[in-house]
Amino acid sequence: MNTTPPSFDSTYFRAALGRFPTGVTVITAAAEGMAPVGLTVSSFNSVSLDPPLVVWSLSRRSSSLKTLEQCERYVIHVLSSEQMSVSQRFASGTAAERFNGMPMTHAPNGSPKLDLQCAAWFECANHRRYEEGDHIIFIGAVEHCARTESLPLVYHAGGYDLTPAGVGK
Ligand SMILES: Cc1cc2nc3c(=O)[nH]c(=O)nc-3n(C[C@H](O)[C@H](O)[C@H](O)COP(=O)(O)O)c2cc1C
């Protein structure tokens, strides 16, 4: 492994990464004997069509880490352009505050699911995890998914400036 220190600092690295626009998801899960968790995640991407696999990464500092390591499955909600407030809600506060007043239902295999019109959602089995740096990489095996015609929420350079018109309508 190359241990030479990089010629850039982590703030600059983060700003450079921010030039890569992404969609925004909220991931919800529950493990036996634990309260449900949910958090905003933009590191989501596709891995494989056959078998259907997706990837996302979680900070080791996440308060949801234990539940997400132990849960059997989770739901990844791709937020629509009108759900900026949902992205902000699941990126701050406590788990109880995030779910307070939030309409909830269950995905077909029982995972807690936001009862909102998202752009898409995926119910995933918690297939594999890899420790890398300050994050844990999660591979989800997709069991169910659905999509709508809603435009996506777009995250770029620490904000939502590239989100299609429709935010706040
Ligand atoms: C747009 C956006 C994308 C984010 N993406 C990620 C991500 O991919 N992985 C991650 O660990 N945190 C991500 N975060 C930060 C978490 O949502 C935030 O730290 C949250 O408070 C973590 O909650 P927890 O500690 O209860 O798990 C993102 C935040 C925002 C606003």
The ligand as an ORCA input file, in Angstrom:
! r2SCAN-3c Opt
* xyz 0 1
  C     -26.884     14.718      0.595
  C     -26.222     13.941      1.698
  C     -25.575     12.751      1.405
  C     -24.972     11.983      2.416
  N     -24.376     10.794      2.095
  C     -23.837     10.023      3.062
  C     -23.267      8.754      2.752
  O     -23.232      8.322      1.600
  N     -22.757      8.009      3.784
  C     -22.785      8.455      5.085
  O     -22.303      7.741      5.981
  N     -23.313      9.663      5.411
  C     -23.855     10.441      4.427
  N     -24.415     11.647      4.736
  C     -24.379     12.108      6.119
  C     -25.449     11.461      6.992
  O     -26.729     11.542      6.420
  C     -25.451     12.195      8.348
  O     -24.160     12.209      8.898
  C     -26.423     11.562      9.327
  O     -26.573     12.435     10.431
  C     -25.929     10.217      9.836
  O     -26.888      9.744     10.745
  P     -26.579      8.615     11.822
  O     -25.335      9.043     12.567
  O     -27.812      8.582     12.660
  O     -26.399      7.350     11.038
  C     -25.013     12.433      3.742
  C     -25.668     13.648      4.042
  C     -26.267     14.381      3.030
  C     -26.985     15.665      3.369
*
